Amino acid sequence: MSSFGIPGLAPALEESLAENMIRVETLLRSQVEGKYPLVIETSRHLIDAGGKRLRPLLTLIASHYGDPNKFGVIESAVVCELTHLGTLYHDDVMDEAPLRRGVESGNNRWGNTVAILTGDYLFAKVSELLADLGPEAVRLQAHTFERLVIGQIMETQGPADGQDPLEHYLSVVADKTGSLIATSARYGALLSGAPKDVVENLTVFGEKMGIAFQLADDVIDIASDTNESGKTPGTDLREGVATLVTLNVMNSTDPSDMELKNLLSAPITDERLVSQVLSELRIHPALEKSRNQLHQIAKEARAALGPLPVADATGALMSLCDAVIERTA
């Protein structure tokens, strides 16, 4: 297993990714330097907390279909991570989340106003970086940001009358998670000078893999023990958040599911009930159905890689997609 969590990563590619990821981290931190100590402290809070850095990693891998040393590759990788971080500050305010990445959330530590403004500050730094990357990069970011906002609005609003809640949820996931991961891959290919067909295929791959990444988290929240997944199972149940597994239960026509559906229709605050519902969900057909849906999305992601040249980067993306799915095994 490589240092990036990608099985079978070619040594030369791993070395290049490691070197460029150092450049990403350096530029990422330099973007939040300035003369206002509180702004530096708040904006570095989640940067220093770590995270998977999945988005910049995808940008760097995708850049190997062109010239990974071209100007704009490192900058666009930082654009993607700063955008992601900015949305986390805003999401935590909306969700009233006390923790993020294992540390106190920005809103819990400094209040909602400072957290919102910190997210806005990071978006400003994104615009500053994009100014040097050209109009196509700026247009791509604008389109991505539009989808991120629409996804959040649609999640807040909920499904329309008569709309299938599962269909609505998958649309929200595509906008809120898939869009930025797709853009991360697109930036790497685009700014490295990769051929146009490669750019398009990598964009499709990124979107599908982003959706799979979120759906895998949904399955893990139900199926995994704490010591297996690193997170407390049932988090979404406690918050009353609809996910792939619970939506599949709600779509069940089995009369015996009525009591379970009633429990899932609101946040579950009683820990005894959380344990009971987790036990029921782990043997419910909805869990296996969710795994099958996840595997279908992952299959579509791999299919987008099919036309790409046989290369270390293609193998890395295949393995990355597999690693996302294997977390749910």
NUDOTI-593113 format. One record per residue: x, y, z of N, C-alpha, C in turn; residue in one letter. Coordinates in steps of 0.2 Angstrom, whole numbers. Example, Ala and Ser with C-alpha at 12.3 -4.5 7.8 and 13.67 -1.06 7.14 Angstrom:
BEGIN
NODE   n_east   n_north    n_up   ca_east   ca_north   ca_up   c_east   c_north    c_up   residuo
NODE       66       -28      39        62        -22      39       66       -16      39         A
NODE       64       -11      35        68         -5      36       64         0      39         S
This chain:
BEGIN
NODE   n_east   n_north    n_up   ca_east   ca_north   ca_up   c_east   c_north    c_up   residuo
NODE        4        -6       0         0          0       0        4         6       0         M
NODE        3        11      -5         7         17      -5        5        22       1         S
NODE        9        27       1         8         32       6        2        36       5         S
NODE       -1        35      -1        -7         39      -3      -13        34      -2         F
NODE      -12        28       1       -18         23       1      -20        20      -5         G
NODE      -16        20     -10       -18         17     -17      -14        11     -18         I
NODE      -17         5     -18       -13         -1     -19      -10        -1     -26         P
NODE       -4        -4     -26         0         -5     -32        2         1     -36         G
NODE        3         6     -32         5         13     -36       12        12     -38         L
NODE       13        13     -45        20         13     -48       25        17     -44         A
NODE       31        15     -42        36         19     -38       37        26     -41         P
NODE       38        26     -48        40         33     -51       34        38     -50         A
NODE       28        35     -51        22         39     -50       21        42     -43         L
NODE       22        37     -39        22         39     -31       27        44     -29         E
NODE       33        43     -32        38         48     -31       36        55     -33         E
NODE       34        55     -39        32         62     -42       26        65     -38         S
NODE       21        61     -36        15         63     -33       17        66     -26         L
NODE       22        62     -23        25         64     -16       28        71     -16         A
NODE       32        72     -22        35         79     -23       30        84     -24         E
NODE       26        83     -28        21         88     -30       16        89     -24         N
NODE       14        84     -20        10         85     -14       13        90      -9         M
NODE       20        90      -9        23         94      -4       23       101      -7         I
NODE       23       102     -13        22        109     -16       15       111     -15         R
NODE       10       107     -16         3        108     -14        2       111      -7         V
NODE        5       107      -2         4        109       5        8       116       6         E
NODE       13       117       3        17        123       4       13       129       1         T
NODE       10       128      -5         6        134      -8       -1       134      -4         L
NODE       -3       129      -2       -10        129       2       -9       133       8         L
NODE       -3       132      12        -2        136      18        0       143      17         R
NODE        3       144      11         5        151      10       -1       156       8         S
NODE       -6       153       6       -12        156       4      -16       159      10         Q
NODE      -14       157      16       -18        159      22      -13       163      26         V
NODE       -8       166      23        -3        170      27       -6       177      26         E
NODE       -4       182      31        -7        189      31       -5       192      37         G
NODE       -8       198      38        -7        203      43      -12       202      49         K
NODE      -17       198      48       -23        197      53      -23       191      56         Y
NODE      -20       190      62       -19        184      66      -25       180      66         P
NODE      -31       183      68       -37        179      69      -39       175      62         L
NODE      -38       179      56       -40        176      50      -35       170      48         V
NODE      -29       171      50       -24        166      49      -26       160      53         I
NODE      -27       161      60       -29        155      64      -35       152      62         E
NODE      -40       155      60       -47        152      58      -46       148      52         T
NODE      -43       151      47       -42        148      40      -37       142      40         S
NODE      -33       142      45       -28        136      45      -31       131      49         R
NODE      -36       132      53       -39        127      58      -40       120      54         H
NODE      -43       120      49       -45        114      45      -39       112      41         L
NODE      -35       116      39       -29        114      35      -25       110      39         I
NODE      -24       113      45       -19        109      50      -22       103      52         D
NODE      -29       102      52       -32         96      55      -31        90      50         A
NODE      -28        91      44       -27         86      39      -32        85      34         G
NODE      -34        78      34       -39         76      29      -36        72      23         G
NODE      -40        69      19       -37         64      14      -34        68       8         K
NODE      -35        74       7       -32         78       1      -34        74      -5         R
NODE      -40        71      -5       -42         67     -11      -42        71     -17         L
NODE      -44        77     -17       -45         82     -23      -39        84     -26         R
NODE      -34        87     -22       -28         88     -25      -24        82     -28         P
NODE      -25        76     -24       -22         70     -26      -24        68     -33         L
NODE      -31        69     -34       -34         67     -41      -31        72     -46         L
NODE      -30        78     -44       -28         83     -49      -21        81     -51         T
NODE      -17        79     -46       -10         78     -48       -9        71     -52         L
NODE      -13        66     -51       -13         60     -55      -15        62     -62         I
NODE      -21        66     -62       -23         67     -69      -18        71     -73         A
NODE      -14        75     -70        -9         79     -74       -4        75     -77         S
NODE       -4        68     -75         1         64     -79       -1        61     -86         H
NODE       -7        64     -88        -9         62     -95       -6        68     -99         Y
NODE       -3        73     -96         0         78    -100        7        79     -97         G
NODE        9        86     -95        15         87     -92       13        89     -85         D
NODE       15        85     -80        13         87     -73       17        93     -70         P
NODE       22        95     -74        26        101     -71       24       107     -74         N
NODE       19       107     -78        16        114     -81       13       118     -76         K
NODE       14       125     -77        11        130     -73        4       129     -73         F
NODE        1       129     -67        -6        128     -66       -8       122     -63         G
NODE       -4       117     -63        -6        110     -60       -6       111     -53         V
NODE       -1       113     -50        -1        114     -42       -6       119     -40         I
NODE       -6       124     -44       -11        130     -42      -18       127     -42         E
NODE      -20       123     -47       -27        121     -47      -28       116     -42         S
NODE      -23       112     -40       -24        107     -35      -26       111     -28         A
NODE      -23       116     -27       -24        120     -21      -31       124     -22         V
NODE      -33       126     -28       -39        129     -29      -45       124     -26         V
NODE      -44       117     -28       -49        112     -27      -49       111     -19         C
NODE      -43       111     -16       -43        109      -9      -46       115      -5         E
NODE      -44       121      -7       -47        127      -3      -54       128      -4         L
NODE      -57       126     -10       -64        126     -11      -67       121      -7         T
NODE      -65       115      -6       -67        110      -2      -67       113       5         H
NODE      -62       116       8       -61        118      14      -67       123      16         L
NODE      -67       128      11       -72        133      12      -79       131      13         G
NODE      -81       125       9       -88        123       9      -89       119      16         T
NODE      -83       116      19       -84        113      25      -86       118      31         L
NODE      -82       124      31       -84        129      36      -92       131      35         Y
NODE      -94       131      29      -101        133      28     -106       127      30         H
NODE     -104       121      28      -108        115      30     -109       114      37         D
NODE     -103       115      41      -103        115      48     -108       119      52         D
NODE     -108       125      49      -113        130      52     -120       128      50         V
NODE     -122       126      44      -128        123      43     -130       117      47         M
NODE     -126       113      48      -127        107      51     -126       107      59         D
NODE     -124       113      61      -122        114      68     -118       109      71         E
NODE     -113       107      67      -108        102      69     -103       104      74         A
NODE     -102       100      79       -97        102      84      -90       100      82         P
NODE      -89        95      78       -83         92      76      -82        92      69         L
NODE      -75        92      67       -74         92      60      -67        89      59         R
NODE      -66        83      56       -59         80      55      -56        79      62         R
NODE      -60        77      67       -57         75      73      -56        81      78         G
NODE      -57        87      76       -55         93      80      -62        97      80         V
NODE      -62       102      85       -68        107      86      -69       110      79         E
NODE      -75       110      77       -77        114      71      -76       121      72         S
NODE      -75       125      66       -74        132      66      -80       136      70         G
NODE      -86       134      68       -92        137      71      -93       136      78         N
NODE      -91       130      81       -91        129      88      -86       133      92         N
NODE      -80       134      88       -74        137      92      -75       145      91         R
NODE      -77       148      86       -77        155      85      -84       158      84         W
NODE      -89       153      83       -96        156      81      -97       156      74         G
NODE     -104       156      72      -106        155      66     -103       161      61         N
NODE     -104       167      63      -102        172      59      -94       172      57         T
NODE      -90       170      61       -83        170      60      -82       164      55         V
NODE      -85       158      56       -85        152      52      -87       154      45         A
NODE      -93       157      44       -95        159      38      -90       163      34         I
NODE      -88       168      38       -83        173      34      -76       170      33         L
NODE      -74       165      37       -68        161      35      -69       157      29         T
NODE      -75       154      28       -76        151      22      -76       156      16         G
NODE      -79       161      17       -79        167      11      -72       169      10         D
NODE      -68       169      15       -61        171      14      -57       166      10         Y
NODE      -58       160      11       -55        155       7      -57       155       0         L
NODE      -63       156      -1       -66        157      -8      -63       163     -12         F
NODE      -61       168      -8       -58        174     -11      -51       172     -13         A
NODE      -47       168      -9       -40        166     -10      -41       161     -16         K
NODE      -46       157     -17       -47        153     -23      -47       158     -29         V
NODE      -51       163     -29       -52        168     -35      -45       171     -36         S
NODE      -41       172     -31       -34        175     -33      -30       171     -36         E
NODE      -30       164     -35       -26        159     -38      -29       158     -45         L
NODE      -35       158     -46       -38        157     -53      -37       163     -58         L
NODE      -36       169     -55       -34        174     -60      -28       173     -64         A
NODE      -24       169     -62       -18        168     -66      -18       161     -70         D
NODE      -24       158     -70       -25        151     -73      -29       152     -80         L
NODE      -32       158     -81       -35        159     -87      -43       158     -87         G
NODE      -46       161     -92       -53        161     -92      -57       154     -92         P
NODE      -54       149     -95       -57        143     -95      -57       140     -88         E
NODE      -51       141     -84       -51        138     -77      -56       142     -73         A
NODE      -57       148     -74       -61        153     -70      -69       150     -71         V
NODE      -70       149     -78       -77        147     -80      -78       140     -76         R
NODE      -74       136     -76       -75        129     -73      -76       130     -66         L
NODE      -72       134     -63       -73        135     -55      -80       138     -54         Q
NODE      -82       143     -58       -89        146     -57      -94       141     -58         A
NODE      -94       136     -63       -99        131     -64      -99       126     -58         H
NODE      -93       124     -56       -93        120     -50      -96       123     -44         T
NODE      -94       129     -43       -97        132     -37     -104       133     -37         F
NODE     -107       134     -43      -114        134     -44     -117       128     -42         E
NODE     -114       122     -44      -117        116     -43     -116       114     -35         R
NODE     -111       116     -32      -110        115     -25     -116       119     -21         L
NODE     -117       125     -23      -123        129     -20     -129       126     -21         V
NODE     -131       124     -27      -137        121     -29     -138       115     -25         I
NODE     -133       111     -25      -133        104     -21     -135       106     -14         G
NODE     -132       111     -11      -134        112      -4     -141       115      -3         Q
NODE     -143       119      -8      -150        122      -7     -155       116      -8         I
NODE     -154       111     -13      -158        106     -14     -159       101      -8         M
NODE     -153       100      -5      -153         96       1     -157        99       7         E
NODE     -156       106       7      -160        110      12     -168       109      11         T
NODE     -169       110       5      -176        110       3     -180       104       3         Q
NODE     -176        98       1      -179         92       1     -182        90      -5         G
NODE     -184        84      -6      -187         82     -13     -194        86     -14         P
NODE     -195        87     -20      -202         90     -22     -207        85     -21         A
NODE     -213        88     -21      -219         83     -21     -219        78     -27         D
NODE     -220        72     -25      -220         67     -30     -213        65     -32         G
NODE     -208        68     -30      -201         66     -32     -199        60     -28         Q
NODE     -195        55     -31      -193         50     -27     -187        52     -23         D
NODE     -187        52     -16      -182         54     -12     -175        51     -13         P
NODE     -175        45     -16      -168         42     -17     -165        46     -23         L
NODE     -170        47     -28      -167         51     -34     -165        58     -33         E
NODE     -169        61     -28      -167         67     -26     -160        67     -22         H
NODE     -159        62     -18      -153         62     -14     -147        61     -19         Y
NODE     -148        56     -24      -142         55     -28     -140        61     -32         L
NODE     -145        65     -34      -144         71     -37     -140        76     -33         S
NODE     -142        77     -26      -139         81     -22     -131        79     -21         V
NODE     -130        72     -20      -123         69     -20     -119        71     -26         V
NODE     -122        71     -32      -118         72     -38     -116        80     -38         A
NODE     -121        84     -35      -119         91     -35     -114        93     -29         D
NODE     -116        90     -23      -112         92     -17     -105        89     -17         K
NODE     -104        83     -19       -98         79     -19      -95        78     -26         T
NODE      -99        75     -30       -96         73     -37      -94        79     -41         G
NODE      -97        85     -40       -95         90     -45      -87        92     -43         S
NODE      -86        93     -37       -79         96     -36      -74        90     -37         L
NODE      -75        84     -36       -70         79     -37      -69        78     -45         I
NODE      -75        79     -49       -74         79     -56      -70        85     -58         A
NODE      -71        91     -55       -67         96     -57      -60        96     -55         T
NODE      -58        92     -50       -51         91     -48      -48        87     -53         S
NODE      -51        82     -56       -48         78     -61      -47        82     -67         A
NODE      -53        86     -69       -53         90     -75      -47        95     -75         R
NODE      -46        98     -69       -41        103     -69      -34       100     -70         Y
NODE      -33        94     -67       -26         91     -68      -25        90     -76         G
NODE      -30        87     -79       -29         85     -86      -29        91     -90         A
NODE      -33        96     -89       -34        102     -93      -27       106     -93         L
NODE      -25       108     -87       -19        112     -86      -12       109     -88         L
NODE      -12       102     -88        -6         99     -90       -6        98     -97         S
NODE      -11       100    -101       -11         99    -108      -13        93    -111         G
NODE      -17        89    -107       -19         82    -109      -24        83    -115         A
NODE      -24        78    -120       -29         78    -125      -36        79    -123         P
NODE      -40        82    -127       -47         84    -125      -51        78    -123         K
NODE      -51        72    -127       -55         66    -125      -53        63    -118         D
NODE      -46        64    -116       -44         62    -110      -47        66    -104         V
NODE      -47        73    -106       -50         78    -101      -57        76    -100         V
NODE      -61        74    -105       -68         73    -104      -69        66    -100         E
NODE      -65        61    -102       -66         55     -99      -64        55     -91         N
NODE      -59        59     -90       -57         60     -83      -62        64     -79         L
NODE      -66        68     -82       -71         72     -79      -77        67     -77         T
NODE      -79        63     -81       -84         58     -80      -82        54     -74         V
NODE      -76        51     -75       -73         47     -69      -73        50     -63         F
NODE      -71        57     -62       -71         60     -56      -78        61     -53         G
NODE      -83        62     -57       -90         63     -55      -92        57     -52         E
NODE      -91        51     -56       -94         45     -53      -90        43     -47         K
NODE      -84        44     -47       -80         42     -41      -82        46     -35         M
NODE      -83        52     -36       -86         57     -31      -92        54     -28         G
NODE      -97        52     -32      -103         49     -30     -102        43     -26         I
NODE      -98        39     -28       -96         32     -25      -93        33     -18         A
NODE      -89        39     -18       -86         40     -12      -91        42      -6         F
NODE      -96        46      -8      -101         47      -3     -105        41      -1         Q
NODE     -107        38      -6      -111         32      -5     -108        27      -1         L
NODE     -101        26      -2       -97         22       2      -97        24      10         A
NODE      -97        30      11       -98         33      18     -104        31      21         D
NODE     -110        31      17      -116         30      19     -117        22      21         D
NODE     -114        18      18      -114         11      19     -109        10      26         V
NODE     -103        13      26       -99         12      32     -102        15      38         I
NODE     -106        20      38      -110         23      44     -114        18      47         D
NODE     -117        13      43      -121          8      45     -117         1      47         I
NODE     -113        -1      42      -110         -8      42     -104        -9      46         A
NODE     -100        -3      47       -94         -4      50      -94        -3      58         S
NODE      -90        -7      61       -88         -5      68      -84         1      69         D
NODE      -84         4      75       -79         10      75      -72         8      74         T
NODE      -70         2      76       -63          1      76      -61        -1      68         N
NODE      -66        -2      64       -65         -4      57      -64         2      53         E
NODE      -69         7      54       -70         13      50      -67        19      53         S
NODE      -65        19      59       -62         26      62      -68        31      64         G
NODE      -74        29      63       -79         34      64      -85        30      68         K
NODE      -88        34      72       -94         30      76      -99        29      72         T
NODE     -101        22      72      -107         20      67     -113        23      70         P
NODE     -118        25      65      -125         27      67     -125        35      67         G
NODE     -119        38      65      -119         46      66     -125        49      62         T
NODE     -126        46      56      -132         49      52     -139        48      55         D
NODE     -139        42      59      -146         40      62     -147        45      68         L
NODE     -142        47      71      -142         51      77     -145        58      75         R
NODE     -142        60      69      -143         67      66     -150        67      62         E
NODE     -153        61      61      -159         61      56     -157        62      49         G
NODE     -151        61      47      -149         62      40     -151        56      36         V
NODE     -155        58      30      -156         52      26     -150        50      21         A
NODE     -149        44      21      -143         42      17     -145        36      12         T
NODE     -141        33       8      -143         28       4     -146        22       7         L
NODE     -143        20      12      -146         14      16     -153        15      18         V
NODE     -154        21      22      -160         22      25     -166        24      20         T
NODE     -164        27      14      -169         29       9     -171        22       6         L
NODE     -166        17       5      -169         11       2     -174         7       7         N
NODE     -173         8      14      -177          5      18     -184         9      17         V
NODE     -184        16      17      -190         20      16     -194        18      10         M
NODE     -190        15       5      -194         13      -1     -196         6      -1         N
NODE     -195         3       4      -197         -4       5     -205        -4       5         S
NODE     -208       -10       2      -215        -11       3     -217       -16       7         T
NODE     -212       -19      11      -213        -24      16     -216       -22      22         D
NODE     -222       -24      24      -226        -22      29     -222       -22      36         P
NODE     -218       -27      36      -214        -28      42     -209       -23      44         S
NODE     -208       -18      39      -203        -13      39     -206        -6      42         D
NODE     -213        -7      44      -216         -1      46     -213         2      52         M
NODE     -212        -2      57      -209          1      63     -202         4      62         E
NODE     -198         1      58      -191          3      57     -192        10      53         L
NODE     -196        10      48      -197         16      44     -199        22      49         K
NODE     -204        21      54      -206         26      58     -200        29      62         N
NODE     -195        24      65      -189         26      68     -185        30      64         L
NODE     -184        29      58      -179         32      53     -182        39      51         L
NODE     -188        40      52      -191         47      50     -189        53      54         S
NODE     -185        52      59      -183         57      63     -176        55      67         A
NODE     -173        61      69      -167         59      73     -168        54      79         P
NODE     -163        49      80      -164         45      85     -159        47      91         I
NODE     -161        49      96      -157         52     101     -156        47     107         T
NODE     -160        41     107      -159         36     112     -154        31     110         D
NODE     -148        31     114      -143         26     111     -145        19     111         E
NODE     -149        17     115      -152         10     115     -155         9     108         R
NODE     -159        14     106      -163         13     100     -158        14      94         L
NODE     -153        18      94      -148         18      89     -145        11      88         V
NODE     -143         8      94      -140          1      93     -145        -4      90         S
NODE     -151        -3      92      -156         -8      90     -157        -7      82         Q
NODE     -158        -1      80      -159          1      73     -152        -1      69         V
NODE     -146         0      71      -140         -2      68     -141       -10      67         L
NODE     -142       -14      72      -143        -21      71     -148       -23      66         S
NODE     -153       -20      66      -158        -21      61     -156       -20      54         E
NODE     -153       -14      53      -151        -12      46     -145       -16      44         L
NODE     -141       -19      48      -135        -23      46     -138       -30      43         R
NODE     -144       -32      45      -146        -38      42     -152       -37      37         I
NODE     -153       -30      36      -159        -29      31     -157       -29      24         H
NODE     -161       -31      19      -159        -31      12     -157       -25       9         P
NODE     -159       -19      13      -157        -13      10     -150       -11      10         A
NODE     -146       -15      15      -139        -14      15     -136       -17       9         L
NODE     -138       -23       8      -135        -26       2     -137       -23      -5         E
NODE     -143       -20      -5      -145        -16     -11     -141       -10     -11         K
NODE     -139        -7      -6      -135         -1      -6     -128        -3      -9         S
NODE     -125        -8      -6      -119        -10      -9     -119       -11     -16         R
NODE     -124       -15     -19      -125        -16     -26     -125        -9     -30         N
NODE     -129        -4     -27      -129          2     -30     -123         6     -31         Q
NODE     -119         5     -25      -112          8     -25     -108         5     -30         L
NODE     -108        -2     -30      -104         -6     -35     -106        -4     -42         H
NODE     -112        -2     -44      -114          0     -50     -111         7     -52         Q
NODE     -111        11     -47      -108         18     -49     -100        17     -50         I
NODE      -97        13     -46       -90         12     -46      -88         9     -53         A
NODE      -93         4     -56       -92          1     -62      -92         6     -68         K
NODE      -97        11     -67       -97         17     -72      -91        21     -72         E
NODE      -88        22     -66       -82         26     -65      -76        22     -69         A
NODE      -76        16     -68       -70         12     -71      -71        12     -78         R
NODE      -78        12     -81       -79         12     -88      -77        18     -91         A
NODE      -77        24     -87       -74         30     -90      -67        30     -91         A
NODE      -63        26     -88       -56         25     -88      -54        20     -94         L
NODE      -59        16     -96       -58         11    -102      -54        14    -108         G
NODE      -56        20    -111       -53         23    -117      -46        26    -115         P
NODE      -44        27    -109       -38         30    -108      -32        26    -109         L
NODE      -26        29    -111       -21         24    -112      -18        20    -106         P
NODE      -15        14    -108       -13         10    -103       -7        14    -100         V
NODE       -7        16     -94        -2         20     -90       -2        19     -83         A
NODE        3        21     -80         3         21     -72       -2        25     -69         D
NODE       -4        31     -72        -9         35     -70      -16        32     -70         A
NODE      -17        28     -76       -24         24     -76      -24        19     -71         T
NODE      -19        15     -70       -19         10     -65      -20        13     -58         G
NODE      -17        19     -57       -18         22     -50      -25        24     -49         A
NODE      -29        27     -54       -36         29     -54      -40        22     -53         L
NODE      -39        17     -56       -42         11     -55      -42         8     -48         M
NODE      -36         8     -46       -34          6     -39      -38        11     -34         S
NODE      -38        17     -35       -41         22     -31      -48        21     -30         L
NODE      -51        19     -36       -58         18     -36      -60        11     -32         C
NODE      -55         6     -33       -56          0     -29      -56         1     -22         D
NODE      -51         5     -20       -50          7     -13      -56        10      -9         A
NODE      -59        14     -13       -65         17     -11      -71        12      -9         V
NODE      -71         7     -14       -76          2     -13      -74        -3      -7         I
NODE      -68        -4      -7       -66         -9      -2      -67        -7       5         E
NODE      -68        -1       6       -69          2      13      -75        -1      16         R
NODE      -80        -3      11       -87         -5      13      -87       -13      14         T
NODE      -82       -16      12       -82        -24      12      -83       -26      19         A
